[in-house]
Amino acid sequence: MRVAVDQDKCVSSGQCVLNAMEVFDQRDDDGVVELRNPEPGPEYAQQTRNAAAACPAMAIHIEE
């Protein structure tokens, strides 16, 4: 699994972090998504998929 984020699309809702804090973080100054782990292991696969599905801006892209 490879994960990419589009920071220009991010609306800073924080759903990514709520679903997969091992994979995503938010910048302190504006809350925009930051990718902590672009290749999460299988133990984080479902959480990462949930985060992508919960993103209101569809700013998370997953390649399986």
N, C-alpha and C positions, 0 to 999 in steps of 0.2 A: 504494500500500500504506500502510495506517495500522496502527500497533501500539499496543496498550494492555496494561498489566500490572495484575494484582490483587495488590498488596503484602500484603494480608491472607491470601491463599492461599499465598504464597511460602514454601518450606521451606528456602531458602538453599543449594540444592545446587550452584549455580554453573554448571549446564549451559548456561544462556543466554549467559553470558559466554564460555564455552569455544567456543561455536558462532558467536557474532556479537558480538565485543567492540566493534565500531563502533556497535552499536545498544543494547547492554545493559551495565550496570555493577552493582556491589553496594555497599551501604552498608558503610562500614568497621566500624561498631560491631556490627552483627548479621548482615551478609551478605544482607540482603533486596534483591531486585532493584530497580534504578533504570533508568528508560528514558532513554537518552542521545539517541535519535533517533526520535521518534514517526512520522516519515514517511521511512523509508530509501529510497534510490534503488534502481533496478533491479539495480545491482551488488551489493547486499546482500540481495536478495529471497530467494535460496535459503538463505543462511546464517540469515536470520531465520526462515524456515519450519522449518529444522532445529532451531533453538533452541526454537521452540514445541513441536515434536514431542518433543524431549528433556526438556522440563520435567515432572518427576514430579508436580507439583502442578497442572498445567494452568493456570498463572497468566498465560500469555501469550495474548493474543487478537489475531488478525490479520484485518483487513478488506481485501480485495483490490479 
